[in-house]
């Protein structure tokens, strides 16, 4: 398995630990771009990647990655790249993903879908983009419990990843 992402050794002054990290920052600072680079680097190393999206449909995620030069179609066909769609059900549109959560305000449903999506996978890369939306929908207490369960499941699979949390700058 390769590095978590390019230059990670330099950023953390050593080997980057396989854990889930929280990306926090204002809109437009590059959280999603960093997360997508992280996913693509894993795919190139043949690591399975789960991308949970809450604020846009899967087509937008794929197009955004294509714009960055990350063609994920072949990895998706091989089952290495899986998008969990927590947007389309809430927006009332048809999803192009096989992994859809119809009511993401129910974080139990989201948790079950994560478990189903990565059931047979090990050493996954996981990105949740963004926990902010799930927190607004379900409430802070439910979101905290959801994160604890999710982090535990990712650790069980020797996973690494990012949880994206957007904040407004003052």
C-alpha positions in Angstrom: 0.0 0.0 0.0 1.3 3.4 -0.9 1.4 6.6 1.1 -1.9 8.1 2.2 -1.5 10.9 -0.3 1.5 12.6 -2.0 3.8 14.5 0.4 2.0 13.1 3.5 5.4 12.2 4.9 6.5 15.8 4.7 3.3 17.1 6.2 3.3 14.9 9.3 7.1 14.5 9.4 7.1 10.8 9.1 4.7 8.0 8.1 1.1 9.3 8.0 -1.0 7.1 10.3 -3.9 5.1 8.8 -6.7 6.9 10.5 -9.6 9.1 9.7 -8.8 12.8 9.8 -11.2 15.8 10.1 -10.9 18.4 7.4 -12.2 21.7 8.6 -12.3 25.0 6.8 -14.4 27.6 5.1 -16.0 27.0 1.7 -13.6 27.1 -1.2 -10.4 26.3 0.8 -9.8 23.0 -1.0 -11.3 20.3 1.4 -13.1 18.5 -1.4 -10.2 18.7 -3.8 -7.8 17.2 -1.2 -10.3 14.5 -0.4 -10.8 13.6 -4.1 -7.0 13.5 -4.6 -6.8 11.2 -1.6 -9.4 8.9 -3.2 -7.7 8.9 -6.6 -4.3 8.1 -5.1 -5.8 5.1 -3.4 -7.5 3.9 -6.5 -4.2 4.1 -8.4 -2.8 1.8 -5.7 -5.8 -0.5 -6.2 -7.2 0.4 -2.7 -11.0 0.3 -2.4 -12.5 3.8 -1.9 -15.9 4.8 -0.5 -17.0 8.4 -1.2 -20.1 9.4 0.8 -21.6 12.6 -0.7 -24.3 14.7 0.9 -24.4 18.0 -1.0 -24.5 17.0 -4.7 -25.5 14.1 -7.0 -23.0 11.4 -7.9 -22.7 12.8 -11.5 -21.3 16.1 -10.1 -18.8 14.2 -8.0 -17.6 12.2 -11.0 -17.4 15.3 -13.2 -15.5 17.2 -10.5 -13.0 14.4 -10.3 -12.7 14.2 -14.1 -12.1 17.9 -14.2 -9.1 17.3 -11.9 -7.8 14.6 -14.2 -9.1 11.7 -12.1 -11.1 9.3 -14.3 -12.8 7.0 -11.8 -15.1 5.1 -14.3 -12.9 2.0 -14.6 -12.4 1.8 -10.9 -16.1 2.1 -10.4 -16.7 -0.7 -12.9 -14.2 -2.9 -11.0 -16.0 -2.2 -7.7 -13.0 -0.3 -6.2 -14.7 3.0 -6.2 -18.2 3.3 -4.6 -20.3 6.4 -4.1 -22.8 6.4 -1.3 -25.4 9.0 -2.4 -27.1 10.8 0.5 -28.2 13.6 -1.7 -30.5 12.3 -4.4 -33.2 10.9 -2.1 -33.4 14.2 -0.2 -33.5 16.1 -3.5 -36.2 13.8 -5.0 -34.1 12.8 -8.0 -33.0 9.5 -9.4 -29.5 8.5 -8.5 -26.8 7.0 -10.7 -25.2 5.2 -7.7 -25.9 1.7 -6.6 -25.6 2.9 -3.0 -28.3 5.3 -2.1 -29.7 6.4 1.2 -33.2 7.6 0.7 -33.6 9.5 4.0 -30.1 10.6 5.2 -31.6 12.5 8.2 -31.9 9.0 9.7 -28.3 8.4 10.4 -29.0 4.7 11.2 -29.9 4.3 7.5 -26.7 6.0 6.5 -24.7 3.8 8.9 -26.3 0.6 7.5 -25.6 1.7 4.0 -21.9 2.3 4.8 -21.7 -1.2 6.4 -23.4 -2.8 3.3 -21.2 -0.8 0.9 -17.9 -1.9 2.4 -18.9 -5.3 3.8 -16.3 -7.4 1.9 -13.6 -4.7 1.7 -10.4 -4.2 3.8 -7.9 -1.3 3.9 -10.5 1.1 2.5 -10.2 4.8 1.9 -13.3 6.6 3.1 -14.4 10.2 2.5 -17.5 11.8 4.0 -18.3 15.0 2.1 -19.8 16.6 4.2 -20.7 15.8 7.8 -22.0 19.4 8.1 -25.1 18.5 6.1 -25.8 15.3 8.0 -25.4 17.3 11.3 -27.9 19.9 10.1 -30.4 17.2 9.1 -30.1 14.9 12.1 -28.8 17.1 14.9 -25.4 17.4 16.7 -26.0 14.6 19.1 -27.1 12.0 16.5 -24.2 13.2 14.3 -21.7 12.7 17.1 -22.9 9.1 17.7 -22.9 8.4 14.0 -19.3 9.5 13.7 -18.2 7.3 16.6 -19.8 4.2 15.0 -18.5 5.1 11.5 -15.0 5.7 12.8 -15.1 2.3 14.6 -16.2 0.5 11.4 -13.5 2.2 9.3 -10.8 1.2 11.9 -12.1 -2.4 11.8 -11.3 -2.4 8.1 -7.9 -0.9 8.6 -9.2 2.1 6.9 -8.1 5.7 6.4 -10.0 8.7 5.4 -11.3 12.2 5.7 -14.5 13.6 7.2 -15.2 17.0 5.6 -16.6 19.7 7.9 -17.3 23.1 6.4 -17.4 26.2 8.5 -18.3 29.7 7.6 -15.6 32.3 7.9 -16.5 35.3 10.0 
